Amino acid sequence: MTAAAADLLIDRPTMADGAALWRLAKDSKTLDLNSSYSYLLWCRDFAATSAVARDAEGEPVGFVTGYVRPDRPGTLLVWQVAVDAAQRGRGVAAALLDGLTARLAAERGVTAVETTITPGNTASERLFTSFAKRHGADLTREVLFPADLFPEGSHDPEVLYRIGPLTGAAR
């Protein structure tokens, strides 16, 4: 955990955190907001591959949701990252991502991270670029889902960021 985020506890989400994760995603104003039900399911079914940052009162102030890809068991796909506005700029997202990947490297042998980012999402671009640098890992980018694949017609393309192999430099 970074010094700036040292007063936060990073652990696994529980079902009781689902509503707070939904709120954090909604308040981010950049994430695709899923149904509140999906965050409850995520906290039940993918808690082992996700992380939540808690403040001194135990309330969630940030999260990373992810899963290990079934066809690539050494790869963590990061689904969403969100941090409460009052906690931004303190290294919370980086601490969550570093903590989660360290845990999954130890528990499941994860050596790579993937995520998708829409063009212009500067905060996410910086987070994952700096993550790759901290871990001494290669970073490649390619469009995974072109805009025309999305049914609503107004979605930006999703660019796949592949990071790996992780060297453990930040672990």
C-alpha positions as a Markdown table, in Angstrom:
| # | Residue | x | y | z |
|---|---|---|---|---|
| 1 | Met | 0.0 | 0.0 | 0.0 |
| 2 | Thr | 1.3 | 3.5 | -0.8 |
| 3 | Ala | 2.1 | 5.8 | 2.1 |
| 4 | Ala | -0.7 | 8.2 | 1.0 |
| 5 | Ala | -3.3 | 5.4 | 1.3 |
| 6 | Ala | -1.8 | 3.9 | 4.4 |
| 7 | Asp | -4.8 | 4.8 | 6.6 |
| 8 | Leu | -7.0 | 2.6 | 4.4 |
| 9 | Leu | -7.6 | -1.1 | 4.8 |
| 10 | Ile | -7.5 | -3.1 | 1.5 |
| 11 | Asp | -9.4 | -6.4 | 1.6 |
| 12 | Arg | -11.9 | -8.5 | -0.2 |
| 13 | Pro | -15.4 | -7.1 | -0.8 |
| 14 | Thr | -18.4 | -8.8 | 0.9 |
| 15 | Met | -22.0 | -8.9 | -0.3 |
| 16 | Ala | -22.8 | -6.1 | 2.2 |
| 17 | Asp | -20.4 | -3.8 | 0.1 |
| 18 | Gly | -22.4 | -4.2 | -3.1 |
| 19 | Ala | -24.5 | -1.1 | -2.7 |
| 20 | Ala | -21.5 | 1.0 | -1.8 |
| 21 | Leu | -19.6 | -0.3 | -4.9 |
| 22 | Trp | -22.6 | 0.6 | -7.1 |
| 23 | Arg | -22.7 | 4.1 | -5.6 |
| 24 | Leu | -18.9 | 4.6 | -6.2 |
| 25 | Ala | -19.3 | 3.4 | -9.8 |
| 26 | Lys | -22.3 | 5.8 | -10.3 |
| 27 | Asp | -20.6 | 8.7 | -8.7 |
| 28 | Ser | -17.5 | 8.2 | -10.8 |
| 29 | Lys | -19.4 | 9.5 | -13.8 |
| 30 | Thr | -16.9 | 7.7 | -16.1 |
| 31 | Leu | -17.7 | 4.0 | -15.6 |
| 32 | Asp | -20.4 | 2.1 | -17.4 |
| 33 | Leu | -22.9 | 1.7 | -14.5 |
| 34 | Asn | -24.2 | -1.8 | -14.1 |
| 35 | Ser | -27.3 | -2.7 | -12.2 |
| 36 | Ser | -27.1 | -2.7 | -8.4 |
| 37 | Tyr | -27.9 | -6.4 | -8.6 |
| 38 | Ser | -24.7 | -7.0 | -10.6 |
| 39 | Tyr | -22.5 | -5.4 | -7.9 |
| 40 | Leu | -24.1 | -7.6 | -5.3 |
| 41 | Leu | -23.4 | -10.7 | -7.4 |
| 42 | Trp | -19.9 | -9.4 | -8.1 |
| 43 | Cys | -19.2 | -9.1 | -4.3 |
| 44 | Arg | -20.5 | -12.7 | -3.9 |
| 45 | Asp | -19.0 | -14.5 | -6.9 |
| 46 | Phe | -15.8 | -12.6 | -7.6 |
| 47 | Ala | -14.8 | -11.3 | -4.2 |
| 48 | Ala | -11.6 | -13.5 | -4.4 |
| 49 | Thr | -10.5 | -11.6 | -7.5 |
| 50 | Ser | -11.6 | -8.1 | -6.4 |
| 51 | Ala | -10.5 | -5.6 | -3.7 |
| 52 | Val | -12.1 | -2.9 | -1.7 |
| 53 | Ala | -10.4 | 0.0 | 0.2 |
| 54 | Arg | -12.1 | 0.9 | 3.5 |
| 55 | Asp | -11.8 | 4.0 | 5.6 |
| 56 | Ala | -11.3 | 4.1 | 9.4 |
| 57 | Glu | -15.1 | 3.4 | 9.8 |
| 58 | Gly | -14.9 | 0.4 | 7.5 |
| 59 | Glu | -16.8 | 2.1 | 4.7 |
| 60 | Pro | -15.8 | 1.3 | 1.1 |
| 61 | Val | -14.0 | 4.3 | -0.5 |
| 62 | Gly | -12.7 | 2.5 | -3.5 |
| 63 | Phe | -12.7 | -0.8 | -5.4 |
| 64 | Val | -11.2 | -2.9 | -8.1 |
| 65 | Thr | -13.4 | -5.6 | -9.6 |
| 66 | Gly | -11.9 | -8.3 | -11.7 |
| 67 | Tyr | -11.8 | -12.0 | -12.6 |
| 68 | Val | -9.2 | -14.5 | -13.7 |
| 69 | Arg | -9.8 | -15.3 | -17.4 |
| 70 | Pro | -11.0 | -18.9 | -17.8 |
| 71 | Asp | -8.9 | -19.4 | -21.0 |
| 72 | Arg | -5.9 | -17.6 | -19.5 |
| 73 | Pro | -5.6 | -18.6 | -15.8 |
| 74 | Gly | -2.5 | -16.4 | -15.3 |
| 75 | Thr | -4.3 | -13.3 | -16.4 |
| 76 | Leu | -6.5 | -11.0 | -14.3 |
| 77 | Leu | -9.0 | -9.0 | -16.2 |
| 78 | Val | -9.8 | -5.8 | -14.3 |
| 79 | Trp | -13.4 | -4.9 | -14.9 |
| 80 | Gln | -13.8 | -1.6 | -13.0 |
| 81 | Val | -11.8 | 0.7 | -10.8 |
| 82 | Ala | -13.5 | 3.5 | -8.8 |
| 83 | Val | -12.4 | 5.7 | -5.9 |
| 84 | Asp | -14.5 | 8.1 | -3.9 |
| 85 | Ala | -14.0 | 11.7 | -5.0 |
| 86 | Ala | -12.7 | 12.7 | -1.5 |
| 87 | Gln | -10.0 | 10.0 | -1.7 |
| 88 | Arg | -8.8 | 10.7 | -5.3 |
| 89 | Gly | -5.1 | 11.8 | -5.7 |
| 90 | Arg | -4.0 | 9.8 | -2.7 |
| 91 | Gly | -2.8 | 6.7 | -4.6 |
| 92 | Val | -5.8 | 4.6 | -3.6 |
| 93 | Ala | -6.4 | 3.1 | -7.0 |
| 94 | Ala | -2.7 | 2.2 | -7.4 |
| 95 | Ala | -2.7 | 0.6 | -3.9 |
| 96 | Leu | -5.8 | -1.4 | -4.7 |
| 97 | Leu | -4.4 | -2.6 | -8.0 |
| 98 | Asp | -1.0 | -3.5 | -6.5 |
| 99 | Gly | -2.6 | -5.2 | -3.5 |
| 100 | Leu | -5.0 | -7.3 | -5.6 |
| 101 | Thr | -2.3 | -8.4 | -8.1 |
| 102 | Ala | 0.1 | -9.3 | -5.3 |
| 103 | Arg | -2.6 | -11.4 | -3.7 |
| 104 | Leu | -3.5 | -13.1 | -6.9 |
| 105 | Ala | 0.1 | -13.7 | -7.9 |
| 106 | Ala | 0.5 | -15.5 | -4.6 |
| 107 | Glu | -2.8 | -17.4 | -4.5 |
| 108 | Arg | -3.3 | -18.2 | -8.2 |
| 109 | Gly | 0.0 | -17.5 | -10.1 |
| 110 | Val | -1.3 | -14.5 | -11.9 |
| 111 | Thr | 1.4 | -12.9 | -14.0 |
| 112 | Ala | -0.5 | -10.6 | -16.3 |
| 113 | Val | -3.3 | -8.0 | -16.2 |
| 114 | Glu | -5.7 | -6.9 | -18.9 |
| 115 | Thr | -8.3 | -4.1 | -18.9 |
| 116 | Thr | -10.2 | -2.1 | -21.4 |
| 117 | Ile | -10.2 | 1.7 | -21.5 |
| 118 | Thr | -12.1 | 4.1 | -23.6 |
| 119 | Pro | -10.0 | 6.6 | -25.5 |
| 120 | Gly | -9.7 | 9.9 | -23.5 |
| 121 | Asn | -10.1 | 8.2 | -20.0 |
| 122 | Thr | -6.8 | 9.8 | -18.9 |
| 123 | Ala | -7.1 | 8.7 | -15.3 |
| 124 | Ser | -7.3 | 5.0 | -16.2 |
| 125 | Glu | -4.7 | 5.4 | -18.9 |
| 126 | Arg | -2.3 | 6.8 | -16.3 |
| 127 | Leu | -3.2 | 4.2 | -13.7 |
| 128 | Phe | -2.4 | 1.2 | -15.9 |
| 129 | Thr | 0.6 | 2.8 | -17.6 |
| 130 | Ser | 2.2 | 3.5 | -14.2 |
| 131 | Phe | 1.2 | 0.1 | -13.0 |
| 132 | Ala | 3.1 | -1.5 | -15.9 |
| 133 | Lys | 6.2 | 0.6 | -15.1 |
| 134 | Arg | 6.1 | -0.2 | -11.4 |
| 135 | His | 6.0 | -3.9 | -12.2 |
| 136 | Gly | 8.6 | -3.8 | -14.9 |
| 137 | Ala | 6.0 | -5.2 | -17.4 |
| 138 | Asp | 5.4 | -4.7 | -21.1 |
| 139 | Leu | 2.3 | -2.9 | -22.1 |
| 140 | Thr | 0.5 | -3.3 | -25.4 |
| 141 | Arg | -2.7 | -1.7 | -26.6 |
| 142 | Glu | -5.2 | -2.7 | -29.3 |
| 143 | Val | -8.9 | -2.1 | -29.9 |
| 144 | Leu | -10.8 | -5.0 | -28.5 |
| 145 | Phe | -14.4 | -3.8 | -29.1 |
| 146 | Pro | -14.9 | -1.3 | -31.9 |
| 147 | Ala | -17.7 | 1.3 | -31.3 |
| 148 | Asp | -19.9 | -0.4 | -33.9 |
| 149 | Leu | -20.2 | -3.6 | -31.9 |
| 150 | Phe | -22.1 | -1.7 | -29.1 |
| 151 | Pro | -25.9 | -1.9 | -29.7 |
| 152 | Glu | -26.7 | 1.6 | -28.3 |
| 153 | Gly | -24.6 | 3.3 | -31.1 |
| 154 | Ser | -23.0 | 5.9 | -28.9 |
| 155 | His | -20.3 | 3.9 | -27.0 |
| 156 | Asp | -16.7 | 4.6 | -27.6 |
| 157 | Pro | -14.4 | 1.8 | -28.6 |
| 158 | Glu | -12.8 | -0.2 | -25.8 |
| 159 | Val | -9.0 | -0.5 | -26.0 |
| 160 | Leu | -7.5 | -3.6 | -24.5 |
| 161 | Tyr | -4.4 | -2.9 | -22.4 |
| 162 | Arg | -2.3 | -6.1 | -21.8 |
| 163 | Ile | 0.3 | -5.8 | -19.1 |
| 164 | Gly | 2.8 | -8.6 | -18.4 |
| 165 | Pro | 4.7 | -10.5 | -17.4 |
| 166 | Leu | 4.7 | -8.9 | -13.9 |
| 167 | Thr | 8.2 | -9.0 | -12.4 |
| 168 | Gly | 7.1 | -8.4 | -8.9 |
| 169 | Ala | 9.0 | -5.1 | -8.6 |
| 170 | Ala | 6.1 | -3.5 | -6.8 |
| 171 | Arg | 5.0 | -6.5 | -4.8 |
